[in-house]
Amino acid sequence: MSGGRRLKISILDDYFDTLRTLECFKKLAGHDVTVWNDHVQNVEKLAVRLKNTEVLVLIRERTEIRAPLLERLPNLKLISQRSVYPHIDVGDCTRLGVILSSNQHAGTPSYATSELTWGLILAAMRQIPQQMASLRKGQWQIGVGNSLQGRTLGIYGYGRIGKAVAGYGVAFGMNVLIWASEGSRTRAETDGYATAASKEQFFQECDVLSLHLRLNDTTRGVVTAADLSRMKTTALLVNTSRALLIEPEALVNGLRAGRPGMAAVDVFEEEPVLDKENPLLLMENVICTPHIGYVSREEYETQFSDIFDQVVAYYDGSPINVINPEVLQP
């Protein structure tokens, strides 16, 4: 595929023009790279922007790639990204001859997301944002927070990130309780963690409950309003995974009803959130961050080194991490 030619590469949604500053960006040297810093989902606008693009680089699930757009990009041959791909119509990629390369990074947890999860837990339990806001208004202490020592930390989903967060819980003297698929519960028990007897017990007993599931057809809406209604009025729900793991509106309604008593979220049903009237942003018992779980320089170097390696492999004629290998058949 190479033959000394330059690839026309487009990178979407690099909000702060960070990728050019990464060491791994050098892997694209010699190619024609266009980086877009704003977020556009309009198909017409995207089709114009990407009309000459051969390789499209995506930053997580920020932009949906569906048939109406793909059908207007006749030059597109490769989509390179990392991790899961619910935002991409794989079947239409295959139909239109577009390779999807997406490293699933087995065995490499996102420590950036794990660390943010723990930061949100500490911030919520000790009321750090509220205390800071009060201090800036000329007020002293505004209330009493909660310690983590001796409390129950629930981990829903025992994958790479869930396992890392469980380890942080142990370091802080918490009792860790796991709920996950049968296979994941077995792995958790092998690692020495307690598992809940039922989903109902899990939601009832946790003081802090953190979601660490991948979003797919099986897990979409897996946390129901009934689940949340079982939580303690003092409990904290943390979600740094995906908002759609929770039934639509269930979290807002649950918080208004007092179960759970608090929430800390890094993900939203629709992103980016630009509406200041979003109900989660208006609640005093909720801490919100703008999906920054994976947004650290170290994590970007790791992720985009993989993503750019996929571009280089395509250029060299040997695509890697191909999700739809049938597209490679003659």
MOQUI-V139965 format. One record per residue. N is the residue number from 1. RES is the residue in one small letter. SS is DSSP state (H for helix, E for strand, - for the rest). PSI is psi in degrees with one decimal (* if undefined). Layout:
# MOQUI-V139965
n=<N/N>
res=<RES/RES>
ss=<SS/SS>
psi=<PSI/PSI>
This chain:
# MOQUI-V139965
n=<1/2/3/4/5/6/7/8/9/10/11/12/13/14/15/16/17/18/19/20/21/22/23/24/25/26/27/28/29/30/31/32/33/34/35/36/37/38/39/40/41/42/43/44/45/46/47/48/49/50/51/52/53/54/55/56/57/58/59/60/61/62/63/64/65/66/67/68/69/70/71/72/73/74/75/76/77/78/79/80/81/82/83/84/85/86/87/88/89/90/91/92/93/94/95/96/97/98/99/100/101/102/103/104/105/106/107/108/109/110/111/112/113/114/115/116/117/118/119/120/121/122/123/124/125/126/127/128/129/130/131/132/133/134/135/136/137/138/139/140/141/142/143/144/145/146/147/148/149/150/151/152/153/154/155/156/157/158/159/160/161/162/163/164/165/166/167/168/169/170/171/172/173/174/175/176/177/178/179/180/181/182/183/184/185/186/187/188/189/190/191/192/193/194/195/196/197/198/199/200/201/202/203/204/205/206/207/208/209/210/211/212/213/214/215/216/217/218/219/220/221/222/223/224/225/226/227/228/229/230/231/232/233/234/235/236/237/238/239/240/241/242/243/244/245/246/247/248/249/250/251/252/253/254/255/256/257/258/259/260/261/262/263/264/265/266/267/268/269/270/271/272/273/274/275/276/277/278/279/280/281/282/283/284/285/286/287/288/289/290/291/292/293/294/295/296/297/298/299/300/301/302/303/304/305/306/307/308/309/310/311/312/313/314/315/316/317/318/319/320/321/322/323/324/325/326/327/328/329/330>
res=<m/s/g/g/r/r/l/k/i/s/i/l/d/d/y/f/d/t/l/r/t/l/e/c/f/k/k/l/a/g/h/d/v/t/v/w/n/d/h/v/q/n/v/e/k/l/a/v/r/l/k/n/t/e/v/l/v/l/i/r/e/r/t/e/i/r/a/p/l/l/e/r/l/p/n/l/k/l/i/s/q/r/s/v/y/p/h/i/d/v/g/d/c/t/r/l/g/v/i/l/s/s/n/q/h/a/g/t/p/s/y/a/t/s/e/l/t/w/g/l/i/l/a/a/m/r/q/i/p/q/q/m/a/s/l/r/k/g/q/w/q/i/g/v/g/n/s/l/q/g/r/t/l/g/i/y/g/y/g/r/i/g/k/a/v/a/g/y/g/v/a/f/g/m/n/v/l/i/w/a/s/e/g/s/r/t/r/a/e/t/d/g/y/a/t/a/a/s/k/e/q/f/f/q/e/c/d/v/l/s/l/h/l/r/l/n/d/t/t/r/g/v/v/t/a/a/d/l/s/r/m/k/t/t/a/l/l/v/n/t/s/r/a/l/l/i/e/p/e/a/l/v/n/g/l/r/a/g/r/p/g/m/a/a/v/d/v/f/e/e/e/p/v/l/d/k/e/n/p/l/l/l/m/e/n/v/i/c/t/p/h/i/g/y/v/s/r/e/e/y/e/t/q/f/s/d/i/f/d/q/v/v/a/y/y/d/g/s/p/i/n/v/i/n/p/e/v/l/q/p>
ss=<-/-/-/-/-/-/-/E/E/E/E/-/-/-/-/-/-/-/H/H/H/-/H/H/H/H/H/H/-/-/-/E/E/E/E/-/-/-/-/-/-/-/H/H/H/H/H/H/H/-/-/-/-/-/E/E/E/-/-/-/-/-/-/-/E/-/H/H/H/H/-/-/-/-/-/-/-/E/E/E/E/E/-/-/-/-/-/E/-/H/H/H/H/H/H/-/-/-/E/E/E/E/E/-/-/-/-/-/-/-/H/H/H/H/H/H/H/H/H/H/H/H/H/H/H/-/-/H/H/H/H/H/H/H/H/H/-/-/-/-/-/-/-/-/-/-/-/-/-/-/-/E/E/E/E/E/-/-/-/H/H/H/H/H/H/H/H/H/H/H/H/-/-/-/E/E/E/E/E/-/-/H/H/H/H/H/H/H/H/H/-/-/-/E/E/-/-/-/H/H/H/H/H/H/H/-/-/E/E/E/E/-/-/-/-/-/-/-/-/-/-/-/E/-/H/H/H/H/H/-/-/-/-/-/-/E/E/E/E/-/-/-/H/H/H/E/-/-/-/H/H/H/H/H/H/H/H/-/-/-/-/E/E/E/E/-/-/-/-/-/-/-/-/-/-/-/-/-/H/H/H/H/-/-/-/E/E/E/-/-/-/-/-/-/-/-/H/H/H/H/H/H/H/H/H/H/H/H/H/H/H/H/H/H/H/-/-/-/-/-/-/E/-/-/H/H/H/H/-/->
psi=<-21.1/-79.5/22.4/0.1/164.2/133.7/143.2/107.1/132.5/135.8/124.1/151.6/32.9/80.9/-39.2/18.3/44.3/-35.4/-34.8/-23.3/-5.9/147.7/-38.7/-14.7/-22.9/-20.1/-19.9/8.4/139.0/-8.8/163.9/99.3/126.8/126.7/124.8/129.4/-12.4/171.2/122.6/127.5/-11.7/124.1/-41.4/-47.0/-40.9/-39.0/-37.9/-45.1/-37.2/12.7/-30.3/5.6/131.4/-36.2/125.7/122.6/127.1/146.0/101.7/-134.8/29.8/-32.2/133.4/136.6/98.4/175.8/-44.2/-31.8/-47.6/-38.9/-13.2/10.5/73.9/-19.9/-8.7/127.8/-24.1/133.9/122.6/125.8/-167.4/145.0/-151.9/166.1/47.9/-13.0/1.0/133.3/96.8/-40.3/-40.5/-33.3/-47.5/-45.7/-34.0/6.1/26.4/123.6/134.9/112.2/124.1/100.2/125.5/2.3/53.0/131.7/3.3/93.2/156.5/96.1/-28.0/-44.5/-40.2/-43.7/-41.5/-40.7/-46.4/-35.3/-40.8/-38.7/-49.3/-44.0/-41.9/-45.6/-30.8/8.2/38.7/-47.9/-40.5/-40.7/-38.9/-45.1/-39.7/-44.0/-38.6/-20.2/5.1/15.5/155.2/-148.9/141.5/2.9/-175.2/126.8/-166.1/138.5/161.7/-28.9/125.1/-7.5/167.6/121.7/117.9/130.6/112.9/101.6/110.3/66.0/-152.5/-46.3/-42.8/-40.8/-41.0/-43.6/-37.4/-40.3/-38.8/-39.3/-43.2/-42.9/-28.5/11.1/24.4/157.1/116.5/131.5/131.5/137.7/131.8/-170.5/163.8/-42.7/-40.2/-35.2/-38.0/-43.2/-39.1/-41.9/-39.4/-34.0/-0.7/10.8/149.1/146.5/149.5/149.5/-24.9/162.6/-37.8/-45.8/-40.1/-50.2/-29.8/-34.7/-20.8/137.8/-34.3/127.0/118.2/130.0/129.3/61.5/149.3/145.1/122.9/-174.2/-31.0/-37.3/-10.3/121.6/20.5/-26.5/114.3/168.4/-36.9/-38.1/-48.9/-33.4/-16.9/-10.9/156.3/153.0/-14.4/-0.4/154.7/128.4/130.4/132.3/105.2/14.9/-87.8/137.4/-34.5/2.0/-23.7/138.9/139.3/131.3/-5.8/-38.4/-46.6/-46.3/-38.3/-41.8/-39.6/-31.3/-8.3/6.0/108.1/169.6/-24.2/161.3/151.2/117.7/142.7/0.3/150.7/159.3/-36.4/129.8/149.6/154.9/112.5/-1.6/111.6/-12.4/7.5/127.1/-33.8/-33.0/-18.7/-4.8/131.9/-22.2/19.9/134.5/129.2/138.9/152.9/63.2/61.1/12.7/-42.5/3.7/78.8/153.6/-40.3/-41.9/-39.7/-41.9/-43.2/-50.0/-47.3/-18.2/-43.7/-45.6/-43.0/-30.1/-36.9/-36.4/-45.0/-41.5/-40.9/-44.4/-36.0/-3.0/9.9/75.3/145.2/162.1/42.0/121.7/-31.8/71.0/-20.9/-21.1/-16.7/-9.6/139.2/*>
